[in-house]
Amino acid sequence: MKIRILLGFLIMTSICGWSQVVSVPTLDSLVLSSFEEGKIHKVWLSLGDDGFANPIQVPVLIAKGSNEGKVLGLTAAIHGNELNGIAIIQKVFASLDAAQMKGTIIAIPGLNSLAIANQRREFVDQQDLNRLFPGKENGNRSQQMAFQIGKKIIPLFDYHIDLHTASFGRENTLYGRGDMQDETLSIMIRILEPDIIVSNKGEASFGEASGLTLRAFAMKKGVKSITVEYGNPQVFQKEMIDRGVVGIQNLLKWLDFVKGEAKIPPAKNVCSRSYWLFTKKGGYLEVHVSLNQVVKKGELLATLRNPFGEVVEEYFAPESGIVIGKSTNPVNISGGRIIHLGVLESRP
């Protein structure tokens, strides 16, 4: 009997591969000095408990190079429908040789794990985690989750890229957000080669219960942090993923994590500010402009019709700018999103 069990185990190991039969440990905290140099480590990190008193786990990848050097953090899917960033992280790590690296790369390919599993955007209490930092140790569900992220993950980073996508019913260009007045952040964003850059500090808040974004919180902790939006929700987009992988690989060279020389392209389509335009009434919305399109003041952007096909409203550009994102859902109540307009620093 023991021989048969052993043979079965060996056969299963040969079929599935050792990595699939060895369990991944769950940790309550990340102590970087405890991870062996020259290897890539996989762990689950506990960020609270679920309704069965089991840990709420997020996956963590740690590429541990030499102890010399800094720590780069990569976070994806703080909104549960932002999947392109997960694939970008997975592919970046598949290309790494930790034995040849300096410093450490910590990646969380799925920060809002409960929302990902339920194919939702918000946390379980319908709150936007990316508007709640620093959270509260004794707060409600989402506030405690934000607190855990802020306590156990962000302080480990020297540099940070927060990977996002558009939300349901919208689509995005590949665009970056960061403080372009900061030389390091400016170079980080430019190396990732977004189509559009929105220069700001990430400190906007939305609503009475809102706080800082993850990026703004990281910046207040002394972390050099930027946000990059990679396309559309709840899909894997090959072009976005490929561009994301190449950009991060080049950034690793510039930050001296890996050997090689990275080119620093000039910034293009830098916006001093950006904002969404909203419908005033409800109906069926047709957006006439495309992503990355430069529009002039007074240009027709969208048409809203009632159920009988009659034009209810037309929407025109309030000023010249560039289309960063747009609605893809024709069905709108009053206050529906139309386009995300970026105001270019130097207009064409």
N, C-alpha and C positions, 0 to 999 in steps of 0.2 A: 504493500500500500504506500509506504513512504517513498519507494523508488518511483512509483507511478506519479505521485504528487510532484516529486522533483522533476521528472521528465516533462510533466505538463507545464510546470513553471518555466523550464528552459525553452520549451517549444513556444510558449506564449511570449517569452522575452525575445526570441529570434524573430517572431512574426511582427510584434508590435513595436519592438525597439525598447531599449532600457529606459529611455526618458519617459515612456508612457506607463511603466509599471512602478517607477519610483515616485512616491508621493512628494508633493511640493509642500514644504513646511509653512505653517501659519505663524507669523510673528506679531507681537504687540508693538514693537518699535523697530526701527532700522538703525543698527549700530554699525557704521561703515567699516570700522576697524576689525570687526569680526568676520568679514568676508575675505576669502583668499584672493590674493592678487593674481592677475593673469587669466582670470576666468569670468564667464558670464553666469550669473546666479539668478534663479527664479524662486520667488517667494510670494506668499500671500500676506498682505498686511491687514490687520484687523483695525477697523475704524468704527467701533461700536458693536452693538448686538441687534439681531433681528428678532422677530416675534416668537421664535422657538429657542431663544437664548443662545443661538449660534452666532459666531462672529460675522459681521458684515465685512466681507473680504474684497480687497482690490488687488489685481495682479501687479507685481513689481518685477521689472527686469533691472539687474545691476551689472554693468560691465565694469569690472574692477581692474584698472590698469595699475601702474605703479602708484605708490602713495604720494609721489610728487604730482603737482598739478591741482587743478580745480575740479569742481563738481558741476556738471551740466544736468539740469532736470528737464525732462520731456513729459508733459501731461496731456492726455487726450480724453475727450468725451466727459468733461464735467457736465455737459448736457448729453443725455443718453442716446440721442439720435445723431451724434456727430462721429461717424464711423471712419471717415477717411484717415483721420489722425491715428487710429488704432493700427491700420494697415501700414501707414508710414513708419511708425515705431517698430513694428514687427520686421519690416524689411531692412530698416537701418541696422537693427541688432543682428540680423542674419548676415550682414556684410562685415561685422566687426571682428577683429582679432584682438581680444583683450590683452594678450601677452605682449602685443606691440604698442599698447596704449599708454599714455600718461593720464593721470587723473581718473575720475570715475564718472560714468554716465548712469543716472537713475531715471528710469522711464516707468510711467504708469499708463499702460494701454487700456484705459477703461476706468476713469476716476469715479464715475457715477454708476457703479455696477448694478445697483437695483433698478435704475431707470433703463439701462441697456437691456437687462434681462426681460423687462416688461415692454420694450420698444416704445418708451416714452421719453420726453425731453427733460421734464422736471424731476425732482426728488419725489419720494413717496407721498409727501404732504402737499404736492403741487407747487412747491417753492423753487425758484431759480437759485441754485447753489452759487452761481457766479455773480450774485448781487448781495451776498450775505456775510462777506468776510469782515472782521475776523471770526464771526460766529460767537456763540456763547457756550461755555462749558456746561451750564445748567439750563440751557435754553430748550426750545422745542426741537423736533426731530432734525429738521434741516439745519438749524443753527448749531446743533451739536456736531453734525457731520462736517460743516464748514470749520468748526473749531478743531476737530480732529485732523483735518487736512492741513490746517494752518499750523498745528502743533507738531505733527509727526513727519510731514513731508517737506514743506516749503523751507524751513530753516536749514535743511541739508544742502541747499543749492547755492552756487555762486552765480550761475547763469540759468536762464529758464526760458523755454518756449512753450506756450500754451496753445495747443492745436484745437481749432474749432471748425465748424461748418455753418451753413445757414440752418434755419429752423424749418419745420414742416410748412409747406405751402410757399416756400421762397427758394431762390437760388442765389449763389454768390460767385463773384470773381475770386481769384486767388489774391487776397489782399492782406496786408500787414498793418498792425496797430502798435505804435510805440512812440516814445519821445525822441523825435529826430534832432532835438537840441543836445541830446546826450551822444557823444561821439561813439561810444561802444555800442549802444543800442542802434544807432544809425547804421553802423557797419553790419551788425547782426542781421538787421532787416534786409539791407541791400544784398547781402550774400544769398539770402533765401529767394531773391528775385521775384517778388510779388508783382502782379500787374498794377496794383495801386497801393499806395501807402497813406494811411491816415495818421498824422502826427498828433498825438495827445498823450496824456499821462495816465489814462485809464481810470480816472477818479470819478467818473459820472456815476450817479446813483439814481435809482428809479423807484419811486413809491415810498411810502412811509416806513415800511419794514426793510428797506434796502440798506446795503452797506457797500463795501468796496468790492470791486472785481478781484479775481484771483491775482491778476497781473498787478493791480495797484497795491494789493496787500503785500505781494512779494517785493515790490519796489520799496515799500516802507520798511521791510525787513533787510534792506540793503542788497537784494538780489537784482541782477541785471535781467529784466524780464520783458518779453515781447509776446504779442498774440498774433497768430497767423490763421486766417480763415481759408480753409481748403475746400471750396465748392459747396456741394449740396448734401442734404440730410439723408440718413438711412440708406445710403448706397456706398459701394466702393467704386470710385471713378479712377480709372487707370491713369489718365493724364495727370490728375491732381496728385495722386499717390506717387507717381514717378517723379514729378517735379519736387514734391516734398522730400523724397529720399535724397535726390541729388543735392538739393539745397542744404539739408542738414549735414550730409557728408562733406560738402565744401566748408560749412561752418566749423566742423570738427577740425579741419586743417587749420583754419585761421585762429581758432582758440588753442591750437597746439595739443589737442588730444591725440591726433594721429599725424603721421608724417605727410608732407605734401604742401603744395603752394595753392592757395585759394585766390581766385580773382575777386576783386571788389568792384562790382559794376556800379555805374552811376545810378542814383535814385531816379525813378520815373514816375510820373503821375502822383506827385506828392500833394496831399490835400491838407489844408490847414484846419478843416473841420468837415463834419458830415452829419446828415440827419435824414430821417425817413419822412416821406410825404404820406398823408393819410386821406382816405375818402371822407366826405362829409355826409354822404348818404349810403344806403345799401343797394345792392344789385349785382349785376354780372360785369366784372371788370376785364377789359382787354388792354394790356400794356403794349404799347407800340415800339418801345425802345429796347435795345439789346444791352447785355452786360458789356462793360468797358466802353460803351458809346459816349462820346463827348456831346453834350447837348448845350444849346444856347438858350438864354433867357427868352421866355415866351414860346418855346417849342412845345408842340403837343406831345404829351407823355402817355396818356391813357384815356380811355373812354369807358364810362359806366352806363349800362343799360338796365332797364327794368325787365320783368319777365315777358313783356310783350315786344321787346326789342327796341323800344323807344329810348333815345339818348336822355339820360338823367343829368349827367354832368360830364364835362371834359376837364382834364387836368393838364396844366401847362407848367413848364419849368419856371420857378420863381426867380431863379438866377442861373447863370451858366455853371456847368460842372460836368461830372463824369458819373456814369451809372455803376455803382459798386455792387448793388444787389437789387432784386426785384421780386414782386409777387408772382407766383405761378398758379395760384388758386383763384379761379374766376369768381367764386362765390364770396361775397363780402357783405357784412353788415356795416353800418356807419362806423367810421374809425378804422377801416381795413387798411393794411399797408399797400402802398403803390410801388414806389422805388426808394432805394437808399441812394441819396445824392451826395457825392463828394465835391467840395469846393476846392478847385485846384489853386495851388499857390501862384503859379504862373499860367494863365489860361492861354490856350492856343489861339 
